[in-house]
Amino acid sequence: MRIIIVNTLYAPYSIGGAEKSVQTLAEGFSNLGNKVLVITLGKENKFFELNGVSVNVLKLKNKYWPFGVNTSNKFDKLEWHIRDVSNKKYDLKIKNILISFKPDILLTNNLAGFSTRVWSIAKTLNIKIVHTLRDYYLQCPKTVKFREGKNCEKLCFDCNVLSVFKKKNTAKVDFVIGISEYILNDHLKNNYFKDTPSQVIYNGFDIEKTNPIHKTDGIVFGFIGQINKTKGIELLLKSFLNLKVTNWKLLIAGKVDVNYLEYLESINNSKNIEYLGYVNSATFFKKIDVLITPSLWNEPFGRVVIESIFNKKPVLGSCRGGISELLSNNKEFLFNPIESELNILIKKIISNKSFLDNFKFDEEFLYKFNKSKTIESYSNVFNKVINKD
């Protein structure tokens, strides 16, 4: 089978779990003998091979590079999003790639920067399209549906206007996949992908490469990922205030802006809190007893939750978005993302570490996240779509 995968970013450039998950798919398809080409965005055009996968990087054609630290003003940002509703500047390049490669399937993922015109181009060439929902780009140009510290129950005026064309274009997709029940249902209930076959396929992980259990001294809590307010980092720091005991540590892994770090330290400057910067996840999980994922926004999935469980480390998870699904068999470890609830859980663990022994590492449950099962599920969808006619 010949497969083209489109995702906003791809290894070695990565800012989150989506890039890891897409890379896992691409390399998994390639290992099965499929011919795989990834189309992604960068600061310049280039082409390279990575682990058996061809990667075609297209130079971003918009006002500025939005990934990473962004100092653009609100007017520039609005112009960026307006252009991104239907960006025609890639049309010829993408059309030529599709004609040359002759894919059996086009698998699209995060589309910020490309726009949904990718679907329109593929449709004119009678190429079958499968889309994976990994963010809220089709509904919200910021991709998160989160504003002024709250999750958006309804789309604001700007999002409604900027999503009309995207919603209409979802009719061109042959099959839609959600990485959780939450994100799939959130789109379907808002009338995206009308009459389009759908299925939930969780992100896949390489179980065999996880680490053995490693005991630590005292109680070591951990946070790993993007360090920003949406991910709940400020809530996390406030939840560790006013503890009367000192037999705990909090390790925070991830890149953080210097100015933001100063602000975070003004919230909680305890000597028991350590910022590690970027750390390989395998190394990080060896250092902690329990992971905390205090997300304020409705995470589509929550990749670090499953990574932690595969590493035999319990997770305290915010009951937002897909995280609740990932901890559905460990509900006593879920909390509403407010300081008091998380603080209660933290105190309970500090006073009685054996509480962590209640966490269930259910092998049958975890099999749903096995990489081979994920690849098999996608392959079955591809065959179903190709043979539909």
WOQUIMO-V975084 format. One record per run of one state. SS is the DSSP state (A for helix, B for strand, O for the rest). FROM is the first residue (numbers start at 1). TO is the last residue. If there is no record, write none. Layout:
SS	FROM	TO
SS	FROM	TO
This chain:
O	1	1
B	2	6
O	7	16
A	17	31
O	32	34
B	35	42
O	43	45
B	46	50
O	51	52
B	53	59
O	60	73
A	74	85
O	86	87
A	88	101
O	102	104
B	105	108
O	109	116
A	117	124
O	125	127
B	128	133
O	134	145
B	146	147
O	148	149
B	150	151
O	152	156
A	157	172
O	173	174
B	175	178
O	179	180
A	181	188
O	189	196
B	197	200
O	201	204
B	205	205
O	206	206
A	207	209
O	210	218
B	219	224
O	225	228
A	229	231
O	232	232
A	233	239
O	240	247
B	248	253
O	254	257
A	258	267
O	268	272
B	273	277
O	278	280
A	281	287
O	288	289
B	290	293
O	294	302
A	303	310
O	311	313
B	314	318
O	319	322
A	323	326
O	327	330
A	331	333
B	334	335
O	336	338
A	339	351
O	352	352
A	353	358
O	359	362
A	363	369
B	370	370
A	371	386
O	387	389
